[in-house]
Amino acid sequence: MVDSISTPAASPSAAPYPLLWAGWAAPYAEGLLQAQRDQLEGVILWQHSFAAFYGDLWDRSVAHWAGGAPIDV
């Protein structure tokens, strides 16, 4: 009689998805990581442009409404 609760463990050397470790996966993964790096760089540049725009807008509003010049002028 076979005990269904205790099944033999798979060997650690057997990959669950052997095609993921094939020769085509490394270049594909590297390209995917490079695309993510480029996307992150673009988002960071976009955030810096917004910070510069709104920083200047804040300085102008303080100079106008508070009656003083911005500190960094």
Sequence and secondary structure as in RCSB ss.txt:
>XXXX:A:sequence
MVDSISTPAASPSAAPYPLLWAGWAAPYAEGLLQAQRDQLEGVILWQHSFAAFYGDLWDRSVAHWAGGAPIDV
>XXXX:A:secstr
   SSS     TTS SSGGGGSTTHHHHHHHHHHHHHHHHHHHHHHHHHHHHHHHHHHHHHHHHHSSS  TT 
